[in-house]
Amino acid sequence: MRTFAVLPTQVTDSELDKLWQSIDWAQVEKTVSNLQTRIARAALNNRWHEVNKLIRLITRSYHAKLLAVRQVTTSKGKKTPGVDGIVWISNADKMREVPSLNARRYRTLPLRRINIPKKNGKLRPLSIPTFRDRAMQALFAFALAPVEYATGDRSSFGFRKYRSTKDACQQAFNCLGNKNSAQWVLEADIKSCFDMISHDWLLTHIPMKTSILKQFLKAGFMEGDRLFPTIAGTPQGGVISPILANMVLNGFENLLGKRFCSNKKGTISKNYNKHKVNFIRYADDVVITADSEETAEEIKEILSGFLSERGLQLSEEKTRITHISEGFTFLGWEFRKFRNKLLIKPSKKSIRTYTEKVHDILRKGKSWTQDAIIGSINPITRGWSNYHNHAVASRTFSKLDYITFNMLYSWAKRRHPNEPRKDTVNKYWCQKGSRKWVFATKIQELIPLSKTKIRRHYMVKLDKNPFLDFEYFEERRKYKAFW
């Protein structure tokens, strides 16, 4: 494969297209993976001088730059431009931009600000970088991800490779599910986490080139025709923002270990944990267990001090201390103990969201064909059932199937108001095998939630690192594919 530090101006688009197609992506990924492994090992052993050298090496690597360009041009926002209106669509465009990812000549552009409506009616600001800024952030994200994983909290699950919400759910079950487990829970909500992080803290503690990080943080944003400065926070929409947010919030688990556990390592350990303090975090959603309300109050004070150093604060409205018998909601599930038995069910809010989505489809699709209705509802059903298929959800699935049937019948009856009920039903529903009332056409059928099998989720081992323990994660991947 030919490589260029700077592409010659006489290279044509067709030559650049062939050059992009000739890239051996397996070799590119292997090179970047090897560098990330070295960074993770050095960070794990606190060899920070070596970490800094390797970060410089990976951010100057031609293969890492290729992978960064491919990542931003194949992600969900690959057709969404920044303030410059430029989109990298052709292979020639991608190949031409690879040499431009140079830290010495790099100058960031302001972000394009748009507002996305939230479920509660408020607006969430989303800042969209240009493609070049996204690729530059992805390049430095390759370097910071192994550092964050090696030095971060063991029980942090958000925005981390091979970890998921289901792992966080299973960890919460492990900490609360036994008869003698903790009975009190602190639900901590961080107020505007991404928007309030202190720039001074980031510039002091993040192990990357300060001049580049400062440009990422101080780029400002364009809203309409006006330019606004950014004095705090990391942009929601930036490729590197989740890693920076994780690095800001890391360290609290060890702080709890030093305060409430007496083991030499200063980490939360089962053998030394008389206050039954356990920590689970997914992004900025935090759940901490305790043996009493007084211990939970003390943890809340410690957490407030920890966050204030980083420019953050707890939301007084959403931060609560609850007994496990009353239950709490975390990541779309309701955790509650009944007679010393912990049950995890889909939350009322999650159920309401599902029914609202189906209702909106039927409201918009009053004149749609049955195939169009099925094609729109099935992806929602499949995604929702896969998310909750490890929880106590069988009754919920059956209940939602009944609600969906009633909505579909109203949709069908509206289309044929003068037909008898039997004719309307026979037009849209049929029997397939032992299943009656199947909403189907000759092409496809509606997937019922109640058909979903409840499967136990096997949590990732907390002491395994995807940048170091390749065999474990390969076996886990094969197991999931077989499952």
PyMOL commands that set and color helices and strands:
alter all, ss='L'
color gray80, all
select helices_A, chain A and resi 13-21+25-44+48-59+62-74+91-100+131-151+165-176+193-196+199-205+210-217+241-249+252-260+270-272+293-308+348-364+370-388+394-415+421-428+449-451+470-482
alter helices_A, ss='H'
color red, helices_A
select strands_A, chain A and resi 111-117+123-128+184-189+221-223+226-228+278-282+285-290+320-323+328-330+333-338+341-346+429-432+435-439
alter strands_A, ss='S'
color yellow, strands_A
deselect
rebuild
show_as cartoon
